[in-house]
Amino acid sequence: MSQRGHRPRGWFDIALGRPETECLAFIRSIAVGPVQSQWHVSRFWIAEVDGQIAAALCALPGSAARATTRAALREAMQANGVDAGEQAAIWQRGAYITECWEPCADDHWFVEHVATRPSHRGMGLVQALLAHALSEGAAAGYARASIPFLIGNDAAERTYAKAGFALAREKRNAGFEAVTGSPGFRWFERGTVATIAT
């Protein structure tokens, strides 16, 4: 859900080019694999309602996100038996992201992969998760936090603005839009220690 944002397909759908069940198996192997990337379970805050996962986000140092992403993908490809030819095809299909993606600054706390189940939206779960994530970033010594999202994801933009984030930059590309249906990415930033509206 978080990879897709407001669009029907996300990076994993597009790059892997596989049915959803296979995409989910691939993501699962990244989430529990040895490389603690932005997709690893150890990086996530999860909100539960009545014992059901209702919302989640990940948070980690910007430098860690940059250093682990490709290694986690390579490890997952090996774990899922993806041969060299298909690995090259995955990198090629997923390369569209480079037209609009900018890595988080190394000295920022990186918040990403925010999602709420439709049945649990409007309950303030993401605001609570953001408060926890920002507190964790402040405790780790990070003064600034960054959060990216697809342009056109108005619900995400409203949610992050309510949490005190503001537009820092955006990047658009026609090729990216042709693949995803979104013109590009917006990056919002804020300090890690300010209060969050609830």
VENDAZI-V558789 format. One record per residue. N is the residue number from 1. RES is the residue in one letter. PSI is psi in degrees with one decimal (* if undefined). OMEGA is omega in whole degrees, 0 to 359 (NA if undefined). Layout:
BEGIN
n->N res->RES psi->PSI omega->OMEGA
n->N res->RES psi->PSI omega->OMEGA
END
This chain:
BEGIN
n->1 res->M psi->-44.6 omega->184
n->2 res->S psi->-34.5 omega->178
n->3 res->Q psi->-32.9 omega->184
n->4 res->R psi->-29.0 omega->184
n->5 res->G psi->-126.8 omega->180
n->6 res->H psi->5.8 omega->181
n->7 res->R psi->160.1 omega->183
n->8 res->P psi->-20.0 omega->180
n->9 res->R psi->142.6 omega->176
n->10 res->G psi->-173.2 omega->184
n->11 res->W psi->-45.0 omega->182
n->12 res->F psi->-42.2 omega->178
n->13 res->D psi->-46.8 omega->186
n->14 res->I psi->-49.7 omega->184
n->15 res->A psi->-43.3 omega->181
n->16 res->L psi->-35.4 omega->180
n->17 res->G psi->35.7 omega->183
n->18 res->R psi->165.0 omega->175
n->19 res->P psi->157.8 omega->184
n->20 res->E psi->-39.0 omega->180
n->21 res->T psi->-39.3 omega->179
n->22 res->E psi->-36.8 omega->176
n->23 res->C psi->-43.6 omega->180
n->24 res->L psi->-38.8 omega->177
n->25 res->A psi->-40.4 omega->178
n->26 res->F psi->-47.4 omega->180
n->27 res->I psi->-40.2 omega->179
n->28 res->R psi->-41.0 omega->181
n->29 res->S psi->-32.3 omega->175
n->30 res->I psi->-40.5 omega->184
n->31 res->A psi->-29.8 omega->182
n->32 res->V psi->5.5 omega->182
n->33 res->G psi->176.5 omega->184
n->34 res->P psi->-24.6 omega->182
n->35 res->V psi->121.4 omega->182
n->36 res->Q psi->75.0 omega->181
n->37 res->S psi->-172.1 omega->178
n->38 res->Q psi->-14.2 omega->180
n->39 res->W psi->-3.1 omega->185
n->40 res->H psi->143.0 omega->182
n->41 res->V psi->-29.0 omega->181
n->42 res->S psi->-13.8 omega->182
n->43 res->R psi->-2.9 omega->188
n->44 res->F psi->144.3 omega->164
n->45 res->W psi->133.7 omega->184
n->46 res->I psi->132.4 omega->176
n->47 res->A psi->130.9 omega->177
n->48 res->E psi->145.4 omega->174
n->49 res->V psi->120.3 omega->181
n->50 res->D psi->42.0 omega->177
n->51 res->G psi->4.3 omega->180
n->52 res->Q psi->136.2 omega->175
n->53 res->I psi->123.0 omega->185
n->54 res->A psi->-31.6 omega->181
n->55 res->A psi->158.6 omega->180
n->56 res->A psi->159.6 omega->170
n->57 res->L psi->161.5 omega->175
n->58 res->C psi->156.4 omega->178
n->59 res->A psi->135.9 omega->181
n->60 res->L psi->164.9 omega->176
n->61 res->P psi->141.7 omega->178
n->62 res->G psi->-37.8 omega->180
n->63 res->S psi->-35.8 omega->180
n->64 res->A psi->-38.2 omega->178
n->65 res->A psi->-44.9 omega->181
n->66 res->R psi->-39.9 omega->187
n->67 res->A psi->-21.4 omega->189
n->68 res->T psi->-14.0 omega->188
n->69 res->T psi->-56.0 omega->183
n->70 res->R psi->-37.6 omega->179
n->71 res->A psi->-40.0 omega->179
n->72 res->A psi->-41.7 omega->178
n->73 res->L psi->-44.0 omega->179
n->74 res->R psi->-44.4 omega->180
n->75 res->E psi->-42.8 omega->180
n->76 res->A psi->-37.5 omega->177
n->77 res->M psi->-44.2 omega->178
n->78 res->Q psi->-43.8 omega->181
n->79 res->A psi->-27.9 omega->181
n->80 res->N psi->10.6 omega->176
n->81 res->G psi->30.5 omega->180
n->82 res->V psi->119.8 omega->183
n->83 res->D psi->170.9 omega->186
n->84 res->A psi->-40.4 omega->180
n->85 res->G psi->-43.2 omega->179
n->86 res->E psi->-32.9 omega->175
n->87 res->Q psi->-45.8 omega->179
n->88 res->A psi->-39.2 omega->179
n->89 res->A psi->-38.7 omega->178
n->90 res->I psi->-46.8 omega->179
n->91 res->W psi->-39.3 omega->181
n->92 res->Q psi->-46.6 omega->180
n->93 res->R psi->-33.5 omega->182
n->94 res->G psi->-5.0 omega->184
n->95 res->A psi->-18.2 omega->179
n->96 res->Y psi->-27.9 omega->184
n->97 res->I psi->-30.4 omega->184
n->98 res->T psi->-17.0 omega->179
n->99 res->E psi->-24.8 omega->184
n->100 res->C psi->-16.2 omega->185
n->101 res->W psi->135.3 omega->172
n->102 res->E psi->127.3 omega->179
n->103 res->P psi->148.5 omega->177
n->104 res->C psi->143.2 omega->177
n->105 res->A psi->140.4 omega->182
n->106 res->D psi->-30.5 omega->183
n->107 res->D psi->12.9 omega->177
n->108 res->H psi->153.8 omega->171
n->109 res->W psi->123.7 omega->188
n->110 res->F psi->119.3 omega->177
n->111 res->V psi->131.0 omega->187
n->112 res->E psi->171.9 omega->174
n->113 res->H psi->52.2 omega->179
n->114 res->V psi->130.4 omega->178
n->115 res->A psi->147.1 omega->174
n->116 res->T psi->136.2 omega->175
n->117 res->R psi->139.9 omega->180
n->118 res->P psi->-35.3 omega->182
n->119 res->S psi->-13.2 omega->184
n->120 res->H psi->14.0 omega->179
n->121 res->R psi->152.4 omega->179
n->122 res->G psi->9.1 omega->182
n->123 res->M psi->0.0 omega->181
n->124 res->G psi->13.6 omega->183
n->125 res->L psi->-42.8 omega->181
n->126 res->V psi->-36.8 omega->177
n->127 res->Q psi->-42.0 omega->178
n->128 res->A psi->-41.7 omega->178
n->129 res->L psi->-41.9 omega->178
n->130 res->L psi->-40.4 omega->178
n->131 res->A psi->-44.1 omega->178
n->132 res->H psi->-45.6 omega->182
n->133 res->A psi->-42.7 omega->180
n->134 res->L psi->-37.1 omega->176
n->135 res->S psi->-41.5 omega->177
n->136 res->E psi->-42.3 omega->179
n->137 res->G psi->-42.9 omega->178
n->138 res->A psi->-42.8 omega->180
n->139 res->A psi->-29.1 omega->178
n->140 res->A psi->-1.8 omega->176
n->141 res->G psi->13.1 omega->179
n->142 res->Y psi->128.4 omega->182
n->143 res->A psi->-26.5 omega->183
n->144 res->R psi->147.0 omega->176
n->145 res->A psi->145.6 omega->178
n->146 res->S psi->144.2 omega->177
n->147 res->I psi->122.5 omega->179
n->148 res->P psi->156.6 omega->173
n->149 res->F psi->159.2 omega->180
n->150 res->L psi->135.8 omega->175
n->151 res->I psi->133.4 omega->183
n->152 res->G psi->-11.6 omega->177
n->153 res->N psi->78.7 omega->187
n->154 res->D psi->-34.3 omega->179
n->155 res->A psi->-42.7 omega->177
n->156 res->A psi->-44.0 omega->181
n->157 res->E psi->-44.1 omega->178
n->158 res->R psi->-42.1 omega->181
n->159 res->T psi->-45.8 omega->182
n->160 res->Y psi->-36.4 omega->176
n->161 res->A psi->-40.3 omega->178
n->162 res->K psi->-31.2 omega->180
n->163 res->A psi->4.9 omega->176
n->164 res->G psi->4.2 omega->176
n->165 res->F psi->150.8 omega->178
n->166 res->A psi->155.1 omega->182
n->167 res->L psi->126.6 omega->175
n->168 res->A psi->-37.8 omega->180
n->169 res->R psi->165.5 omega->171
n->170 res->E psi->157.4 omega->180
n->171 res->K psi->128.5 omega->182
n->172 res->R psi->153.2 omega->178
n->173 res->N psi->132.3 omega->182
n->174 res->A psi->-38.5 omega->178
n->175 res->G psi->-41.1 omega->177
n->176 res->F psi->-44.5 omega->180
n->177 res->E psi->-36.0 omega->179
n->178 res->A psi->-33.6 omega->181
n->179 res->V psi->-41.9 omega->191
n->180 res->T psi->-25.4 omega->187
n->181 res->G psi->-1.4 omega->176
n->182 res->S psi->141.4 omega->182
n->183 res->P psi->-19.7 omega->182
n->184 res->G psi->-151.5 omega->183
n->185 res->F psi->147.0 omega->165
n->186 res->R psi->144.6 omega->175
n->187 res->W psi->123.5 omega->173
n->188 res->F psi->148.7 omega->179
n->189 res->E psi->160.7 omega->174
n->190 res->R psi->170.0 omega->173
n->191 res->G psi->158.6 omega->182
n->192 res->T psi->-13.2 omega->187
n->193 res->V psi->-8.4 omega->180
n->194 res->A psi->157.9 omega->179
n->195 res->T psi->158.2 omega->179
n->196 res->I psi->135.1 omega->176
n->197 res->A psi->144.1 omega->178
n->198 res->T psi->* omega->NA
END
